[in-house]
Amino acid sequence: MNSTGLKSRRLPGRSCAAAAISLCLCAPAATETLKAHYALSLMGIPIGSAFASGVVDPQNYRVEISMRTTGLANLVNNTRGAASASGGLTAGGPSPLSYANTTSNSDETRTVRMSLAGNAVRTVDVRPAPWDAEARVPVTESAKRHILDPVSALIMRVPPGEELTGPSACNRTIPVFDGVTRFDVELTYAGDHTAQTRGYEGPVTVCSARYTPIAGHRPDSSATRYMAHNHDISVWLAPLPDAHVVVPIHIAIGTAAGKLVIDAAEFEIEQRRADSRR
């Protein structure tokens, strides 16, 4: 989704959206598949790409993500990563069962494996452990409860009967634990737009975001302090109507090195409705 594809306008009457949602809730259960290709850029310069694929239905989800740096970014640090998560969808949102992540750069490869139940960590294995673990804020057992892994956090449930666009899509605080650090992401409604990219043209909700470190970080980290005071973070959320969730289609983060943008160059949603005659 290029910035030239953004059309600033108010969405049509919300009563129409509410009626459409009611039809979805009464229709036979469906599975939605998502395939997306994101372009990563810093100050407008391409630095990498990411790919996401997922299967989401009203009760379950499975998502896989991969990313890699390209071009000039590889001259600094050749980075690759892959992550996956699966679990169930409840009225309150995702309830992950498993999370896995592998990242590698020029210096190190790290793997994270987590099993979860009831939005709490059952087991976590990080290899190798952070070299500076003793300097980090301890992650208590209570900090590992009522959380989401980073991949599951990208699937945001909208309460039944509420619209998939507007404040109900945004206003939430997402508690995230990635196996090492625990942090909150607070989303606040900032507006409605229509987005256009390959595979998708339709409404998106724009949210402003704030990052709050909780545990597992270094209190003396300048990067952590910068992000905690960063007011220049936004995310656009696109609806998956059958599962009644929203997912990111565009993320922009102000950094000390310039604007980092993760932008969907391709975003395809397919619906596979269950046969109501069964």
C-alpha positions in Angstrom: 0.0 0.0 0.0 1.7 3.1 -1.2 1.0 6.5 0.4 -0.3 7.6 -3.0 -3.0 5.0 -2.6 -4.4 6.7 0.5 -7.7 8.5 0.0 -8.6 10.7 2.9 -12.4 10.6 3.3 -15.0 9.7 5.9 -16.5 6.3 5.7 -20.2 5.8 4.7 -22.9 5.8 7.3 -22.1 3.6 10.3 -25.6 2.1 10.3 -24.7 0.3 7.0 -21.6 -1.1 8.6 -23.6 -2.3 11.6 -26.1 -4.1 9.4 -23.3 -5.8 7.5 -21.7 -7.0 10.7 -25.0 -8.4 11.9 -25.3 -10.4 8.7 -21.8 -11.8 9.2 -22.6 -12.8 12.7 -25.7 -14.7 11.6 -24.0 -16.3 8.6 -22.4 -19.8 8.6 -18.9 -19.8 10.1 -16.2 -19.0 7.6 -12.4 -19.3 7.4 -10.5 -16.3 6.1 -7.0 -16.7 4.7 -4.6 -13.8 4.6 -1.5 -13.4 2.4 0.5 -10.2 2.7 3.8 -8.8 1.4 5.2 -5.8 3.3 7.9 -3.5 2.1 10.2 -2.1 4.8 11.8 1.4 4.3 13.7 3.9 6.4 13.6 7.5 5.4 12.0 6.3 2.1 14.9 4.0 1.4 14.0 0.3 0.9 15.7 -1.8 3.6 13.8 -5.1 3.5 10.6 -7.1 3.1 8.3 -9.2 5.2 5.7 -11.8 4.3 2.7 -12.9 6.4 0.2 -15.8 5.8 -2.5 -16.8 8.1 -5.7 -18.7 8.5 -8.4 -17.2 10.8 -11.9 -18.4 11.6 -14.2 -17.3 14.4 -12.7 -19.8 16.8 -9.0 -20.4 15.8 -6.0 -18.8 14.1 -2.6 -19.7 12.7 -0.2 -17.1 11.5 3.3 -17.3 10.0 5.7 -14.3 9.4 9.1 -14.0 7.8 11.3 -11.0 7.2 14.7 -10.1 5.8 16.8 -7.0 5.2 17.9 -6.2 1.7 20.0 -3.7 -0.2 21.9 -1.1 1.8 20.7 -2.5 5.1 22.7 -5.7 4.5 25.9 -3.6 4.5 25.2 -2.8 8.1 23.6 -6.0 9.4 22.2 -8.9 7.4 19.1 -9.8 9.4 16.5 -12.5 8.8 13.7 -13.7 11.0 10.7 -16.1 11.0 7.9 -16.3 13.6 4.7 -18.3 14.0 1.8 -18.5 16.4 -1.4 -20.4 16.8 -4.3 -20.6 19.2 -8.0 -19.9 19.7 -10.1 -16.8 19.4 -12.3 -16.0 22.4 -14.7 -13.1 23.0 -11.8 -11.2 24.6 -9.3 -11.8 21.7 -6.6 -14.3 20.8 -5.7 -17.1 23.3 -2.3 -18.4 22.0 -1.2 -21.9 22.5 2.2 -21.8 20.8 4.8 -19.2 19.6 8.1 -19.7 17.9 10.6 -17.2 16.6 14.1 -17.4 15.1 16.1 -14.3 14.3 19.7 -14.2 12.9 22.1 -11.4 12.0 25.7 -11.1 11.3 26.6 -11.8 14.9 24.1 -14.3 16.3 21.1 -16.6 15.8 18.5 -16.7 18.6 15.4 -18.9 18.9 12.4 -18.5 21.2 9.9 -21.2 21.9 6.8 -20.6 24.1 3.8 -22.7 25.1 0.8 -20.9 26.5 -2.6 -21.5 28.0 -5.2 -19.1 29.2 -3.0 -16.2 27.9 -0.3 -17.2 30.4 3.1 -18.6 29.6 3.5 -22.3 30.5 7.1 -22.8 29.3 9.6 -20.5 27.5 13.0 -21.4 26.1 15.3 -18.7 24.8 18.6 -19.8 23.2 21.0 -18.2 23.7 19.9 -16.2 26.7 20.6 -12.5 26.4 24.2 -11.8 27.4 23.1 -8.9 29.5 20.3 -10.7 31.3 21.5 -9.6 34.8 21.2 -6.0 33.8 17.6 -6.3 32.7 14.5 -5.6 34.7 13.4 -9.1 36.0 10.3 -10.6 34.3 8.2 -11.9 37.2 5.7 -14.8 36.9 2.8 -12.3 37.2 4.3 -10.4 34.2 3.9 -13.6 32.1 0.1 -13.8 32.7 -2.6 -12.0 30.7 -0.3 -11.6 27.7 -0.1 -12.2 24.0 3.0 -13.2 22.0 4.1 -10.7 19.3 2.4 -12.6 16.4 -0.9 -13.2 18.2 -0.9 -9.5 19.1 -1.4 -8.6 15.5 -4.9 -10.2 15.5 -7.2 -7.8 17.3 -10.7 -8.9 18.1 -13.5 -6.4 17.9 -16.4 -7.0 20.3 -19.5 -8.6 18.8 -22.0 -6.0 17.6 -19.3 -3.3 17.3 -18.0 -1.9 14.0 -14.8 -3.1 12.4 -13.9 0.4 11.7 -13.7 3.4 14.0 -12.9 3.7 17.7 -13.9 0.1 18.4 -11.1 -1.2 16.1 -8.4 0.9 17.8 -9.0 1.7 21.4 -7.2 -1.0 23.4 -4.0 -1.8 25.3 -2.2 -4.9 24.1 0.1 -6.7 26.7 2.9 -8.4 24.8 5.6 -10.8 25.9 8.2 -12.0 23.4 10.1 -14.4 25.6 12.5 -11.8 26.8 10.8 -8.5 27.2 7.3 -7.6 28.4 5.7 -4.4 27.1 2.3 -2.8 26.5 1.2 -1.2 23.2 -1.7 1.3 23.7 -3.7 2.0 20.6 -5.9 5.1 20.3 -8.3 6.0 17.5 -7.0 8.6 15.1 -9.3 8.5 12.1 -10.7 6.5 9.2 -9.3 6.3 5.6 -9.6 4.2 2.5 -6.5 2.2 1.5 -5.6 0.9 -1.8 -3.0 -1.8 -2.5 -2.7 -4.9 -4.6 -5.4 -7.3 -3.5 -7.3 -4.8 -1.2 -9.1 -1.6 -1.5 -11.3 -0.6 1.3 -11.7 0.9 4.8 -8.9 1.1 7.3 -8.8 2.5 10.8 -5.9 4.7 11.8 -4.6 4.3 15.3 -1.9 6.2 17.2 0.3 3.9 19.3 2.3 4.2 22.5 5.0 1.8 23.8 5.4 1.2 27.5 8.2 -1.1 28.7 7.2 -3.3 31.6 10.0 -5.8 32.2 12.9 -7.6 30.5 14.4 -4.4 29.2 17.5 -2.6 30.3 16.6 0.5 32.3 19.7 2.3 31.0 18.9 1.6 27.3 18.6 4.8 25.3 16.5 2.9 22.6 14.0 1.8 25.2 13.7 5.4 26.6 13.3 6.8 23.1 10.5 4.4 22.3 8.8 5.0 25.7 8.6 8.7 24.8 7.8 8.2 21.2 4.6 10.0 20.0 5.3 9.2 16.4 3.9 5.7 16.0 0.8 4.8 13.9 -0.8 1.7 12.6 -3.6 1.2 10.0 -6.0 -1.7 10.7 -7.9 -3.6 8.0 -10.9 -5.7 8.8 -11.4 -9.4 8.4 -15.2 -9.4 8.6 -16.0 -13.1 9.1 -13.6 -13.6 12.0 -14.6 -10.1 13.2 -11.0 -9.0 13.7 -8.7 -6.3 12.4 -5.0 -6.7 11.4 -2.2 -4.2 10.5 -1.8 -3.2 6.9 0.6 -0.3 7.5 2.9 0.6 10.4 4.9 3.8 10.7 7.4 4.4 13.5 9.5 7.5 14.1 13.0 6.6 15.0 16.2 8.5 15.8 17.4 7.5 12.3 14.2 8.6 10.5 10.8 7.2 9.7 10.5 3.4 9.6 7.6 2.3 7.5 6.2 -1.2 7.1 3.7 -1.0 4.2 1.6 -3.7 2.6 2.5 -3.9 -1.1 0.1 -6.8 -1.4 -2.7 -7.7 1.0 -5.1 -10.5 0.0 -8.0 -11.8 2.0 -10.0 -14.8 0.8 -13.1 -16.2 2.4 -14.0 -19.9 2.5 -17.5 -20.2 3.9 -18.6 -23.4 5.4 -21.4 -25.3 3.6 -24.6 -24.4 5.6 -26.3 -27.6 4.4 -23.9 -29.8 6.4 
